[in-house]
Amino acid sequence: RENFIHLCNPHLEKMKEDILYHFALGTGTHDFPALFGDVKFVCVGGSPSRMKAFITYIAEELGLGSPGCDYPNICAGTDRYAMYKVGPVLSVSHGMGIPSISIMLHELIKLLYHAKCSNITIIRIGTSGGIGLEPGSVVITRQSVDATFKPQFEQVILGKTVIRSTNLDEQLAKELMQCSKEINQFNTVIGNTMCTLDFYEGQGRLDGAICLYNEEEKLQYLKEAYDSGVRNIEMESSVFAAMCNLSGVKAAVVCVTLLNRLEGDQISSSHDVLVEYQQRPQKLVGYFIKKSLGKV
């Protein structure tokens, strides 16, 4: 059964042209079905360089393209986001934080709709701070929760507070977990992910420019988070889950932990170790895509 993108915006049908400003793409200047109609998997992450590395990696894994091949940035007309494509896989950067990924998702979802894509799976791959996990562990998100541990995304629209669900696809999470067991290269867990509005105070760090609480209060908060099921902290998952839910898109969040926040705040691992950690979500999602396409 074909599952197409659902757009929750009746106004778009009245527009002669839809300009995706932050992608430097538009329905009047680009043939979306020809460019993107075969896309089945979309992987998004904060860093443009990481998403370029992912498309290079997945091209090799799927046997598409030649070794050393350079993949052009489809959004080269803007410096906001970067987008790369190989075969049925689209790789897009989203920047840091809820506002940045929200803007990207609005335009990405419209792009997939205009391209008449169906049966899409979107996966956010990224980094995070772990709670009670060894650095390098991978967390597949069950639910995204806010800083009070509620599974919701809260946004003010036309002066009114709107609350949206942040549940993610349970079956997809189980499939990704099974893939990790088959790879058997690193520790992977399914757990809740806390999405915050800030990297420092919002995550209870002691090392920001401003901090008006003590270490005991910080640890108490993080332990409460752990007891509620939270296993990692990042800054994008809540709006990602909410927008994918509303658009009828199957979605998952797969993040590696760079440190255990119960043991400190600063990321002190060497560059080489961090690079290897950051490749773990790519390996897991790459294996999942290969398996989904019958190439494992």
Protein Blocks (a to p, Z undefined) as FASTA:
>chain_A
ZZddddfbfklmmpmbdcdfknopafklpcfklmmmmpcbdcddfblklmmmmmmmmmmm
nopajehiacddfklmbckbccddehjbccddebeajklmmmmmmmmmmmmmmnopahia
cddddddddehiaehiacddfbdcdfkopacddddeehiacdddfbdcfklmmmmmmmmm
mnopaccddddddddfbfklmnopakbfbdcbdfklmmmmmmmmmmnopabdcfklmmmm
mmmmmnopacddddddfbdfklojbdcbdfklmmmmmmmmmmmmmmmmmmmnopZZ
